[in-house]
Amino acid sequence: MNLGIAGRKAIVCASSRGLGKACAKALAQAGCEVVINGRDARQLQATAEEISGQTGARVIPVVADVATAEGQKALLSACPAPDILVNNNAGPPMRDFRALTRAQMIDGVIANMIAAIELIQQVIDPMVARRFGRIVNITSGSVKMPLAGLDLSSGARAGLTAFLAGVARSVAAANVTINNILPGAFDTDRLRGVLRRTAEQKGVSVEEAAKARIATIPAGRFGQPDEFGAACAFLCSAQAGYITGQNLLIDGGVFNGAF
């Protein structure tokens, strides 16, 4: 399927690995010029070379922390007028809410809510003027199904979702869309780290921890990052202009609800 975005410029935050990388790769495959981002320069350069080699697209690596003003400036210097923005950032580690300090809570809200809003503030009016814009926020399945221990992540990402719901409607007539993708368990470094910690806590092997987690997923497996990237690329496509303000949950059927 031709997504109709060849030649468009995209920024994909936190994209040196995992789901962000999968989104960057899918957009590059669709013919976009892609700015990728991470804080590990070596990993980021390797990812840029990998995606460029596989797709032939121009891939620009920008080492930056998207939660900082300096990091955002670096991204927008590399791509001053993006047609596509994919917001993504690592969430805070699992922690009992009783142990959270005020500083940790503020940092979590900045990383998983405020940073995305700040970037959108800077790109949305030029998108409206050009009458094309696609903004996708990678949040979490925990927005719909919160998990104890991930309260800060769930709260910050849910805040982002609610904040942007009205914004999305305000720019829809200009062919600018804002949507959220809510991942469940995908086979990424982050998930493997979670499984290792679970195995240590329960005194079982990582393989046993993985089997137990898979047993809770109706699809009977973990998601593959490329599946996630394809969904993101479609939401960024020319054909997705009538989809806005939506939350696409991709969790293999874990959330047991009709709506």
N, C-alpha and C positions, 0 to 999 in steps of 0.2 A: 504494500500500500504506500503510495506517495503521500507523505504527510504535508507537503506543500510549504515546508519551511527551509528548503535549501537556500543557503546564502544568508540566513538569519544569524544574528549574533546572540550568544547565550552565556550567562554566568551561572555556574553551578557551584554552590558553596560546599565546603567540606567534602571534596570529591576525589581525594587521592586514593581512596579505597572504599569498599563496601557499597552501600546503596547510592551514595553520591556519585561514585565512580561509574556505576551502572547507568545512571541517568545521563552523565556526561557522554558515555560511549554511545548510548542510543541516540542522543541528539547529534553527535558527530556522524553517525551512520545515516541520519536523515539529511545530512548536508550542511549542518550548522558549523559556524566557527565558534569554538567553545573555550571559555576561560575556566580553568579548573583551579581549585584552591585547597591548600592544606598548610600545616605548620611544620611538617617534616620535609625539608627541601629535597632530600635524596629520594624519598618515596614519591613525592609529587612529580619530580622530573621523570622518574621511571614510568609513572602512570601516563604522563603526557606523551612520552615516546611510544608507549604501548598502544594508546588509543589512536594516535596519529598514524602509526604503522599499520594498524588494522583497518582504518577507515579512509585514510588519505586526507582527512580534514586538518585544518589548522587548529592546533590546540595550544593554548597559552597558559603556562603554569604561573600562579601568583602565590608566593608564600605569604600568608597573612592569617591573623586571628580575626574572623568576621565579627566577633563580639566587640571589637574595638573600633574607634573612629579611624585610626590609622589603617587598620586592616580593610575597612570598607573603602577608604580613599584609594588604597592600592588596587582593589578590584575594579573600581570605576575608572581609574586611570588607564587600566589595561583595556577596558571596554566601556567607554563613556556613554554609549547609547544602546544598551542591550534591548533586544526584542523579547528575550526570554530570561527570566530569573528563577532559579531553583534554590530556595532557601533550605539550608540543612545545617545542623550543628550537633555535636555530641551532647548527650544528656548527662545530667549529674549521676554519680554512682548510686547504687541502691543503698539506702540508709534509713534507719528508723526516724520518723519525723520528729521524735522527741530529742534527737541528737543534733538536729539542724540548728546552726547558728544563724543570726540575722544576716551576717555577711554571706554565708553559703546560700541562703534563700535569695538574696539580691543577685548574686552571681548567676544562679540558676534561671531566674526570670530574665536577666539580661541575655544570657546565652540562647534561651529557647523561646523567647517572646520578643524582647525589645530589639535585638539585632535584626531580626527579620523585618520588623516594622520600619526600622530606620532605613534599611536598604530599599524597601518599597517606597518610602517617602521620596527617595532620591530618583527613582526610575519611573514612577507611575505617570507623572504629567507628560514627559516626553513620549511615553507609550501612547497616551491619549491623543497627543498632537499628531502622531504618525498613524493613528487608528489601527494599531496592532500591538498587542502585548499579551504575554502569557506568563503568569506567576504561579508557581507551584511550591507549596510548603510541605516539606517532609516532616510530619509530626510523629504520631505513634498510635498504635491500637489502644494504648492505655488511655487515650482521650475518651474513648467510648467505654472502655472496660478497665478502670483504674486498678492498679496493683499496689498493695501495701509495700512500702519500701521505695516505690518510685513516685511518691506523692508530689515531690517538687517538680519532677519532669512532667507528670500528668497535669498538674495545675498550671504550669507555665505554658504548655502546649495548648491546653484547653483555653487559656486566656488569649493566646494568639488566634485561635479559631474563632472565638466570639468577637474579638476586636475587628477582624477582617471581614466578618459576615456582611456588615453594612457597607464597608468600603467596596466589596466586590460588586454590589448592586449599583453603586454610584458611578462606576466606570464601564458597566456592561455595554451601554449603547455605543461606546467608542471602540468596541471590539477588543477590549482588554478584559481578560478573565483572571480570577484568583481562585485557586482550588487547593485542597489539601489531600495528601496521600498518607494513609495511616497504616504503616507496616506492622505485621505480626512477626512471627519468628522466621527470619531469613538467614540463610547460611552465610554468615559474615564473620569477620574477626571478632566483632562485638558479641555475637551470639556464642561463639566458641569460648570466649572469656567468661561469659555468664555460666556456661555449662561446666567449665573447670571449677569455678567457685562453688557451684551447686554440688558437684561431685565431692569436693573437699569437705563441705559442710555435712554432707550425708554419709561420708565414708564409703562412697561407691566409685566405680570407674566412670570416666567421661562418657564412654559408650553407653553405660547403663543410664546415666543422667540424660543423654540424648534420646534414648529409647523411651524413657518415661515422659519426656517433653513431647515427643512425636505422638505418643499415645493420646495426648489431649487435643490433637489437631485432626479434624475430620478428613482432611486431604491425605493424612497418613505420611506426611513428609514435611521438611522445611522448604520454604520458598527459595527460589534461585534469584540472585540479584538481577540477572538479565530480564526476568519476568517483570520485576519492579521497574526497571529502566524503560521497558517497552510501554508500560502504562503511563509513565511520566511523559515520554515522548508524545504519546497520543494526546494527552491533555495540553501539550504545547503546540499541537498541530493546527493547521488552518481549519480542519474539519471540526475542531472542538470549540468553536467560537460561541456555541449555544449552551455550553456547560460552564457554569460559574457558581461560586459560593458553595461548592459541594465537598463532601468528605468521602474519599474513596478508600474503604477499608479493604486491605489485602492481607488476609490472615489464614487462608485455607479453611475458612468456615468456623473458626473458633468462637466468634461472637454469635451467640445463639439468639438471633432476633430477626424479625421480618423487616424492620426498618432501621 
